[in-house]
Protein backbone atom coordinates (compact mmCIF):
# COMPACT_ATOMS: atom_id res chain seq x y z
CA UNK A 1 0.00 0.00 0.00
CA UNK A 2 0.96 3.64 -0.28
CA UNK A 3 -0.41 6.60 1.64
CA UNK A 4 1.13 10.08 1.69
CA UNK A 5 0.00 10.53 5.29
CA UNK A 6 2.53 7.87 6.29
CA UNK A 7 5.48 9.62 4.62
CA UNK A 8 7.20 10.31 7.93
CA UNK A 9 10.74 9.69 9.11
CA UNK A 10 12.04 10.38 12.60
CA UNK A 11 8.59 9.55 13.95
CA UNK A 12 7.59 6.46 15.90
CA UNK A 13 4.63 4.08 15.93
CA UNK A 14 2.94 2.18 18.73
CA UNK A 15 -0.42 0.53 19.34
CA UNK A 16 -2.90 1.59 22.01
CA UNK A 17 -6.52 0.57 22.54
CA UNK A 18 -6.96 -0.90 19.05
CA UNK A 19 -5.40 2.03 17.20
CA UNK A 20 -1.93 2.64 15.80
CA UNK A 21 -0.28 5.96 16.59
CA UNK A 22 2.28 7.61 14.29
CA UNK A 23 3.77 10.27 16.51
CA UNK A 24 5.65 13.35 15.29
CA UNK A 25 8.59 13.14 12.84
CA UNK A 26 9.15 14.96 9.55
CA UNK A 27 8.83 14.57 5.81
CA UNK A 28 12.44 14.54 4.62
CA UNK A 29 13.36 15.07 0.97
CA UNK A 30 16.91 15.03 -0.41
CA UNK A 31 20.18 13.17 0.07
CA UNK A 32 21.36 12.63 3.62
CA UNK A 33 25.04 13.01 2.86
CA UNK A 34 26.47 15.55 5.25
CA UNK A 35 26.87 19.30 5.27
CA UNK A 36 26.73 19.61 1.47
CA UNK A 37 23.30 17.95 1.24
CA UNK A 38 20.47 19.75 -0.53
CA UNK A 39 17.47 18.88 1.57
CA UNK A 40 14.02 19.99 2.61
CA UNK A 41 12.20 18.83 5.70
CA UNK A 42 8.75 19.59 7.03
CA UNK A 43 7.85 18.56 10.58
CA UNK A 44 4.46 16.87 10.79
CA UNK A 45 3.71 18.54 14.15
CA UNK A 46 1.01 15.88 14.51
CA UNK A 47 -0.02 12.79 16.40
CA UNK A 48 -1.66 10.67 13.68
CA UNK A 49 -3.72 7.59 14.48
CA UNK A 50 -5.63 4.97 12.53
CA UNK A 51 -6.76 1.37 12.48
CA UNK A 52 -4.82 -1.14 10.35
CA UNK A 53 -7.16 -3.14 8.12
CA UNK A 54 -5.94 -6.54 6.88
CA UNK A 55 -8.45 -8.62 4.91
CA UNK A 56 -5.93 -11.33 4.06
CA UNK A 57 -5.28 -9.94 0.58
CA UNK A 58 -4.38 -6.29 1.09
CA UNK A 59 -3.57 -3.72 3.76
CA UNK A 60 -5.22 -0.38 4.36
CA UNK A 61 -5.72 2.17 7.10
CA UNK A 62 -9.10 3.40 8.33
CA UNK A 63 -10.49 5.87 10.83
CA UNK A 64 -7.59 8.28 10.31
CA UNK A 65 -7.34 11.14 12.81
CA UNK A 66 -4.70 13.79 13.48
CA UNK A 67 -3.98 16.02 16.46
CA UNK A 68 -1.94 19.08 15.47
CA UNK A 69 0.09 21.46 17.62
CA UNK A 70 2.79 23.41 15.72
CA UNK A 71 4.45 24.47 18.98
CA UNK A 72 4.55 21.44 21.28
CA UNK A 73 4.37 18.71 18.60
CA UNK A 74 7.16 20.02 16.35
CA UNK A 75 9.45 17.15 17.34
CA UNK A 76 11.25 14.20 15.85
CA UNK A 77 13.62 11.41 16.94
CA UNK A 78 12.41 11.27 20.53
CA UNK A 79 11.28 8.34 22.67
CA UNK A 80 7.74 6.98 22.26
CA UNK A 81 7.34 4.53 25.14
CA UNK A 82 4.65 2.20 26.44
CA UNK A 83 3.32 3.75 29.61
CA UNK A 84 0.94 3.15 32.49
CA UNK A 85 -0.90 6.28 33.59
CA UNK A 86 -2.19 5.69 37.12
CA UNK A 87 -3.11 2.10 36.33
CA UNK A 88 -4.36 2.66 32.76
CA UNK A 89 -2.53 1.84 29.49
CA UNK A 90 -1.08 4.90 27.78
CA UNK A 91 1.80 6.10 25.65
CA UNK A 92 4.38 8.73 26.56
CA UNK A 93 6.65 10.76 24.33
CA UNK A 94 9.87 11.77 26.06
CA UNK A 95 12.22 14.38 24.62
CA UNK A 96 12.54 14.94 20.90
CA UNK A 97 14.58 17.33 18.73
CA UNK A 98 15.20 20.04 17.46
CA UNK A 99 13.82 23.23 18.95
CA UNK A 100 13.43 26.13 16.45
CA UNK A 101 16.25 28.62 16.11
CA UNK A 102 20.00 28.41 15.81
CA UNK A 103 20.58 26.61 19.12
CA UNK A 104 18.97 23.39 17.92
CA UNK A 105 18.30 22.07 21.41
CA UNK A 106 16.00 19.32 22.62
CA UNK A 107 12.48 19.32 24.00
CA UNK A 108 11.94 18.74 27.70
CA UNK A 109 8.21 18.57 28.51
CA UNK A 110 6.84 14.98 28.48
CA UNK A 111 3.66 14.29 26.50
CA UNK A 112 1.12 11.66 27.60
CA UNK A 113 -1.32 10.01 25.15
CA UNK A 114 -4.33 8.37 26.81
CA UNK A 115 -6.61 5.53 25.73
CA UNK A 116 -9.05 8.11 24.40
CA UNK A 117 -6.40 9.37 21.96
CA UNK A 118 -6.06 12.73 23.65
CA UNK A 119 -2.57 14.13 24.29
CA UNK A 120 -1.46 16.22 27.24
CA UNK A 121 1.78 18.19 27.47
CA UNK A 122 3.10 18.10 31.04
CA UNK A 123 5.01 21.38 31.19
CA UNK A 124 5.35 21.05 34.97
CA UNK A 125 8.38 18.81 34.44
CA UNK A 126 11.41 19.46 32.22
CA UNK A 127 13.34 16.33 31.16
CA UNK A 128 17.13 16.55 31.53
CA UNK A 129 18.49 13.46 29.75
CA UNK A 130 18.22 11.43 26.52
CA UNK A 131 16.21 13.80 24.33
CA UNK A 132 17.20 11.79 21.24
CA UNK A 133 15.93 8.26 20.51
CA UNK A 134 17.61 5.84 22.91
CA UNK A 135 17.17 2.30 24.14
CA UNK A 136 14.62 2.39 26.94
CA UNK A 137 13.09 -0.06 29.40
CA UNK A 138 9.52 0.52 30.67
CA UNK A 139 8.61 -0.81 34.14
CA UNK A 140 5.51 -0.43 36.31
CA UNK A 141 5.07 -1.00 40.05
CA UNK A 142 1.40 -1.75 40.72
CA UNK A 143 1.89 -1.42 44.48
CA UNK A 144 3.03 2.19 44.37
CA UNK A 145 1.28 2.88 41.02
CA UNK A 146 4.56 4.36 39.78
CA UNK A 147 5.82 4.19 36.19
CA UNK A 148 9.55 3.89 35.53
CA UNK A 149 11.31 4.35 32.20
CA UNK A 150 15.05 3.66 32.03
CA UNK A 151 16.73 5.69 29.27
CA UNK A 152 20.12 4.40 28.21
CA UNK A 153 22.60 6.98 27.01
CA UNK A 154 22.29 8.42 23.54
CA UNK A 155 22.20 12.15 22.85
CA UNK A 156 21.20 14.50 25.61
CA UNK A 157 20.62 18.09 26.62
CA UNK A 158 22.46 17.45 29.89
CA UNK A 159 25.34 15.22 30.97
CA UNK A 160 26.40 14.16 34.45
CA UNK A 161 29.92 13.45 35.72
CA UNK A 162 31.79 13.87 39.02
CA UNK A 163 28.70 15.18 40.76
CA UNK A 164 28.15 17.93 38.18
CA UNK A 165 25.08 18.36 35.96
CA UNK A 166 26.16 20.14 32.76
CA UNK A 167 23.80 21.62 30.11
CA UNK A 168 24.80 21.73 26.44
CA UNK A 169 22.33 22.87 23.75
CA UNK A 170 24.50 21.18 21.09
CA UNK A 171 23.23 17.87 22.52
CA UNK A 172 26.35 15.87 23.48
CA UNK A 173 26.67 12.10 23.32
CA UNK A 174 26.49 10.64 26.82
CA UNK A 175 27.09 7.41 28.71
CA UNK A 176 24.61 8.37 31.44
CA UNK A 177 21.76 5.99 32.26
CA UNK A 178 18.78 7.62 33.93
CA UNK A 179 15.36 6.58 35.17
CA UNK A 180 12.39 8.86 34.66
CA UNK A 181 9.77 8.07 37.32
CA UNK A 182 6.15 9.19 37.30
CA UNK A 183 4.65 8.78 40.75
CA UNK A 184 1.02 8.00 41.51
CA UNK A 185 0.36 11.70 42.12
CA UNK A 186 1.43 12.50 38.55
CA UNK A 187 4.78 14.11 39.37
CA UNK A 188 7.94 13.29 37.39
CA UNK A 189 11.49 12.88 38.71
CA UNK A 190 14.75 11.69 37.08
CA UNK A 191 17.40 9.57 38.81
CA UNK A 192 21.02 8.92 37.86
CA UNK A 193 22.02 5.24 37.53
CA UNK A 194 25.40 3.60 36.82
CA UNK A 195 26.60 4.69 33.33
CA UNK A 196 27.13 2.56 30.24
CA UNK A 197 30.67 1.17 30.63
CA UNK A 198 33.54 1.69 28.21
CA UNK A 199 33.75 -1.38 25.97
CA UNK A 200 37.54 -1.28 25.55
CA UNK A 201 40.26 0.42 27.65
CA UNK A 202 40.40 4.12 26.90
CA UNK A 203 37.11 4.18 24.97
CA UNK A 204 33.82 5.81 25.92
CA UNK A 205 30.46 4.45 26.95
CA UNK A 206 28.66 6.78 24.54
CA UNK A 207 26.22 4.18 23.23
CA UNK A 208 22.44 3.94 23.18
CA UNK A 209 21.35 6.42 20.48
CA UNK A 210 18.91 4.68 18.10
CA UNK A 211 19.59 1.40 19.90
CA UNK A 212 16.88 -1.16 20.64
CA UNK A 213 15.97 -2.98 23.84
CA UNK A 214 15.17 -6.68 23.49
CA UNK A 215 13.24 -7.93 26.51
CA UNK A 216 14.00 -11.25 28.17
CA UNK A 217 10.80 -13.20 27.47
CA UNK A 218 11.02 -14.89 30.87
CA UNK A 219 10.61 -11.57 32.69
CA UNK A 220 7.10 -10.86 34.04
CA UNK A 221 5.57 -8.19 31.83
CA UNK A 222 2.29 -6.97 30.39
CA UNK A 223 1.18 -7.81 26.86
CA UNK A 224 2.37 -4.35 25.81
CA UNK A 225 5.93 -5.07 27.01
CA UNK A 226 5.94 -3.17 30.30
CA UNK A 227 7.99 -5.03 32.93
CA UNK A 228 6.08 -5.78 36.14
CA UNK A 229 8.62 -4.31 38.53
CA UNK A 230 7.03 -5.52 41.78
CA UNK A 231 7.30 -9.15 40.61
CA UNK A 232 11.09 -9.06 40.20
CA UNK A 233 13.00 -10.91 42.92
CA UNK A 234 16.68 -10.06 43.19
CA UNK A 235 19.07 -9.33 40.32
CA UNK A 236 17.28 -10.12 37.04
CA UNK A 237 18.47 -10.11 33.43
CA UNK A 238 15.64 -8.04 31.96
CA UNK A 239 17.02 -8.07 28.42
CA UNK A 240 19.63 -6.80 26.00
CA UNK A 241 20.52 -3.57 24.21
CA UNK A 242 21.80 -3.82 20.65
CA UNK A 243 22.44 -1.62 17.64
CA UNK A 244 22.35 2.11 17.26
CA UNK A 245 25.23 4.55 17.12
CA UNK A 246 28.29 5.08 19.29
CA UNK A 247 30.55 8.11 19.52
CA UNK A 248 34.21 8.40 20.49
CA UNK A 249 33.73 11.95 21.85
CA UNK A 250 30.90 13.81 23.62
CA UNK A 251 30.52 16.47 20.91
CA UNK A 252 30.68 15.61 17.21
CA UNK A 253 29.74 18.89 15.58
CA UNK A 254 33.10 18.91 13.77
CA UNK A 255 34.54 16.76 12.35
CA UNK A 256 31.71 14.29 11.73
CA UNK A 257 33.77 11.08 11.43
CA UNK A 258 33.74 10.26 15.14
CA UNK A 259 30.65 8.08 15.20
CA UNK A 260 29.85 4.63 13.91
CA UNK A 261 27.29 1.83 13.96
CA UNK A 262 27.48 -0.15 17.20
CA UNK A 263 28.11 -3.89 17.05
CA UNK A 264 27.98 -4.31 20.83
CA UNK A 265 25.41 -6.30 22.81
CA UNK A 266 24.81 -5.13 26.36
CA UNK A 267 23.19 -7.51 28.83
CA UNK A 268 21.03 -5.53 31.27
CA UNK A 269 20.70 -6.79 34.82
CA UNK A 270 18.23 -4.95 37.05
CA UNK A 271 18.51 -5.19 40.82
CA UNK A 272 15.31 -4.01 42.56
CA UNK A 273 15.66 -2.38 45.95
C-alpha positions in Angstrom: 0.0 0.0 0.0 1.0 3.6 -0.3 -0.4 6.6 1.6 1.1 10.1 1.7 0.0 10.5 5.3 2.5 7.9 6.3 5.5 9.6 4.6 7.2 10.3 7.9 10.7 9.7 9.1 12.0 10.4 12.6 8.6 9.5 14.0 7.6 6.5 15.9 4.6 4.1 15.9 2.9 2.2 18.7 -0.4 0.5 19.3 -2.9 1.6 22.0 -6.5 0.6 22.5 -7.0 -0.9 19.0 -5.4 2.0 17.2 -1.9 2.6 15.8 -0.3 6.0 16.6 2.3 7.6 14.3 3.8 10.3 16.5 5.6 13.4 15.3 8.6 13.1 12.8 9.1 15.0 9.5 8.8 14.6 5.8 12.4 14.5 4.6 13.4 15.1 1.0 16.9 15.0 -0.4 20.2 13.2 0.1 21.4 12.6 3.6 25.0 13.0 2.9 26.5 15.6 5.3 26.9 19.3 5.3 26.7 19.6 1.5 23.3 18.0 1.2 20.5 19.8 -0.5 17.5 18.9 1.6 14.0 20.0 2.6 12.2 18.8 5.7 8.7 19.6 7.0 7.9 18.6 10.6 4.5 16.9 10.8 3.7 18.5 14.2 1.0 15.9 14.5 0.0 12.8 16.4 -1.7 10.7 13.7 -3.7 7.6 14.5 -5.6 5.0 12.5 -6.8 1.4 12.5 -4.8 -1.1 10.4 -7.2 -3.1 8.1 -5.9 -6.5 6.9 -8.4 -8.6 4.9 -5.9 -11.3 4.1 -5.3 -9.9 0.6 -4.4 -6.3 1.1 -3.6 -3.7 3.8 -5.2 -0.4 4.4 -5.7 2.2 7.1 -9.1 3.4 8.3 -10.5 5.9 10.8 -7.6 8.3 10.3 -7.3 11.1 12.8 -4.7 13.8 13.5 -4.0 16.0 16.5 -1.9 19.1 15.5 0.1 21.5 17.6 2.8 23.4 15.7 4.5 24.5 19.0 4.5 21.4 21.3 4.4 18.7 18.6 7.2 20.0 16.4 9.5 17.2 17.3 11.3 14.2 15.9 13.6 11.4 16.9 12.4 11.3 20.5 11.3 8.3 22.7 7.7 7.0 22.3 7.3 4.5 25.1 4.7 2.2 26.4 3.3 3.8 29.6 0.9 3.1 32.5 -0.9 6.3 33.6 -2.2 5.7 37.1 -3.1 2.1 36.3 -4.4 2.7 32.8 -2.5 1.8 29.5 -1.1 4.9 27.8 1.8 6.1 25.6 4.4 8.7 26.6 6.7 10.8 24.3 9.9 11.8 26.1 12.2 14.4 24.6 12.5 14.9 20.9 14.6 17.3 18.7 15.2 20.0 17.5 13.8 23.2 18.9 13.4 26.1 16.5 16.2 28.6 16.1 20.0 28.4 15.8 20.6 26.6 19.1 19.0 23.4 17.9 18.3 22.1 21.4 16.0 19.3 22.6 12.5 19.3 24.0 11.9 18.7 27.7 8.2 18.6 28.5 6.8 15.0 28.5 3.7 14.3 26.5 1.1 11.7 27.6 -1.3 10.0 25.1 -4.3 8.4 26.8 -6.6 5.5 25.7 -9.0 8.1 24.4 -6.4 9.4 22.0 -6.1 12.7 23.7 -2.6 14.1 24.3 -1.5 16.2 27.2 1.8 18.2 27.5 3.1 18.1 31.0 5.0 21.4 31.2 5.3 21.1 35.0 8.4 18.8 34.4 11.4 19.5 32.2 13.3 16.3 31.2 17.1 16.5 31.5 18.5 13.5 29.8 18.2 11.4 26.5 16.2 13.8 24.3 17.2 11.8 21.2 15.9 8.3 20.5 17.6 5.8 22.9 17.2 2.3 24.1 14.6 2.4 26.9 13.1 -0.1 29.4 9.5 0.5 30.7 8.6 -0.8 34.1 5.5 -0.4 36.3 5.1 -1.0 40.1 1.4 -1.8 40.7 1.9 -1.4 44.5 3.0 2.2 44.4 1.3 2.9 41.0 4.6 4.4 39.8 5.8 4.2 36.2 9.5 3.9 35.5 11.3 4.3 32.2 15.0 3.7 32.0 16.7 5.7 29.3 20.1 4.4 28.2 22.6 7.0 27.0 22.3 8.4 23.5 22.2 12.2 22.8 21.2 14.5 25.6 20.6 18.1 26.6 22.5 17.5 29.9 25.3 15.2 31.0 26.4 14.2 34.4 29.9 13.5 35.7 31.8 13.9 39.0 28.7 15.2 40.8 28.2 17.9 38.2 25.1 18.4 36.0 26.2 20.1 32.8 23.8 21.6 30.1 24.8 21.7 26.4 22.3 22.9 23.8 24.5 21.2 21.1 23.2 17.9 22.5 26.4 15.9 23.5 26.7 12.1 23.3 26.5 10.6 26.8 27.1 7.4 28.7 24.6 8.4 31.4 21.8 6.0 32.3 18.8 7.6 33.9 15.4 6.6 35.2 12.4 8.9 34.7 9.8 8.1 37.3 6.2 9.2 37.3 4.6 8.8 40.8 1.0 8.0 41.5 0.4 11.7 42.1 1.4 12.5 38.5 4.8 14.1 39.4 7.9 13.3 37.4 11.5 12.9 38.7 14.8 11.7 37.1 17.4 9.6 38.8 21.0 8.9 37.9 22.0 5.2 37.5 25.4 3.6 36.8 26.6 4.7 33.3 27.1 2.6 30.2 30.7 1.2 30.6 33.5 1.7 28.2 33.7 -1.4 26.0 37.5 -1.3 25.6 40.3 0.4 27.7 40.4 4.1 26.9 37.1 4.2 25.0 33.8 5.8 25.9 30.5 4.4 26.9 28.7 6.8 24.5 26.2 4.2 23.2 22.4 3.9 23.2 21.3 6.4 20.5 18.9 4.7 18.1 19.6 1.4 19.9 16.9 -1.2 20.6 16.0 -3.0 23.8 15.2 -6.7 23.5 13.2 -7.9 26.5 14.0 -11.3 28.2 10.8 -13.2 27.5 11.0 -14.9 30.9 10.6 -11.6 32.7 7.1 -10.9 34.0 5.6 -8.2 31.8 2.3 -7.0 30.4 1.2 -7.8 26.9 2.4 -4.3 25.8 5.9 -5.1 27.0 5.9 -3.2 30.3 8.0 -5.0 32.9 6.1 -5.8 36.1 8.6 -4.3 38.5 7.0 -5.5 41.8 7.3 -9.2 40.6 11.1 -9.1 40.2 13.0 -10.9 42.9 16.7 -10.1 43.2 19.1 -9.3 40.3 17.3 -10.1 37.0 18.5 -10.1 33.4 15.6 -8.0 32.0 17.0 -8.1 28.4 19.6 -6.8 26.0 20.5 -3.6 24.2 21.8 -3.8 20.6 22.4 -1.6 17.6 22.3 2.1 17.3 25.2 4.5 17.1 28.3 5.1 19.3 30.5 8.1 19.5 34.2 8.4 20.5 33.7 11.9 21.9 30.9 13.8 23.6 30.5 16.5 20.9 30.7 15.6 17.2 29.7 18.9 15.6 33.1 18.9 13.8 34.5 16.8 12.4 31.7 14.3 11.7 33.8 11.1 11.4 33.7 10.3 15.1 30.6 8.1 15.2 29.9 4.6 13.9 27.3 1.8 14.0 27.5 -0.1 17.2 28.1 -3.9 17.0 28.0 -4.3 20.8 25.4 -6.3 22.8 24.8 -5.1 26.4 23.2 -7.5 28.8 21.0 -5.5 31.3 20.7 -6.8 34.8 18.2 -5.0 37.1 18.5 -5.2 40.8 15.3 -4.0 42.6 15.7 -2.4 45.9 
